[in-house]
């Protein structure tokens, strides 16, 4: 069973790799503070560790490099994150897939509404 999203928290710009996140399974989302652009989204068996790696490496994983993802941002302090704890890694994966599907549906609706408005 998924919990609710935490509030948005900013990454610190200092040398300390501390993040307030579950030490366990869950879902995370990282966005640019000013633009709101989603920079990273995923599920993990250890959300705190994944966010700490994102913060220090600026990338999600070796898979992100293979898929051509760009680095997160020039300044980590320009990013903020939120997390959602899950009971198991499987629950986190299922929740991430569901949330991604909801996000894609919302974008399709926005696109379709915009398309219909231009051709009316």
N, C-alpha and C positions, 0 to 999 in steps of 0.2 A: 504494500500500500504506500503510495507516494504521499509525502507531506506537501505543504505549500511552499511556494518560492520564498526565499529570504528577500530582504530588501536589497537594493543595489548598494554595493560597497566598492570603494575605489582602491586600486592597487597603490601601494606606497612607492615613492620614487627612490627610496633609500636602498641601502645595501642589504637590508634584512628581508629574507624571503618568507614573511609571515602573511598568511591569508586566513580569514575567518571562514572556514568551510568544514563540512562533515569529513571526519576521518573514517571513511566508509563509502558504500555505494551511493550513487546519486547522479543528478543531471546538473550541468553547469552551462551558463551563457555568459559570454564576454562581449561587451559593446564599447564603441567609442563614445566617450562622454558627451561631446558636442554634437556629433552627427547622428548618434543613435545606431550607426551601422553595426550589425552583428559581425564580430570579428572571429568568434569561436563559439561552437555549440556542440555538446556531446554528452556522453555518459561515461562513467568511470567506476571502477571498483574502489577507488580511493580519490574522492573529489579534491580534497586538500592537496594531495600530491600532484594531481593533474594540473591544478591551478598554479601551484608553485613552479612546476615545469614550464607552463605557459609563460609565467612571469619572467623566469630566468632565461628561457630559450627564445621567447618570442614566437614560438611555433607550437602547434598542437602535438605533433609526433612525426616520426619519419614518414608515415603515410601522408601527412599533410604536404611534405616536400614532394613526394611522388605525384600527388594530385595537383601540383602547381600552386598551392596556396601561398599567398604572400605573407611576409612577417606581420605580426599583429600591429605594431605601431612604432614610431620612432621613440616615443616616450611612454613608458608604462603608466605614468601618472595620468595619461589621457584616457585610460581605460577603466571600466568598472565591471563588476561581475555580480552574479547572483547564483544561488545554488538551491537545489531541492533534494533533500535526502530521500533515500529509498531503502526498503528492507533488505533487498538483495541486488546483486548485479543484474540478474535477469529482469527484475522489476524496473531497474534504472534503464536498461536497454529498451524495454517495452514502452516506458514513459517517454523516452527521448524520441522514439519512432512516432508515437502518437502526437507529441507536441510538434514535431517536424511536419507531420501530415496536416495538422491544424493550421500551421503557419503557411504551408503551401496552398491550402484551400483558401485561406484569407487573401493571399496575393493573387490567386486566380480570380476570385470575386472582384477584387479591386481593379484588376486588369480588364475584366469583362465589362464592368460598369464604365470604366474609362473608354473602352472601345465602343460601347453602345452610345455613349454621349457624343463621341466624335462623328458618328454616322447617323445621327438622328435628324 
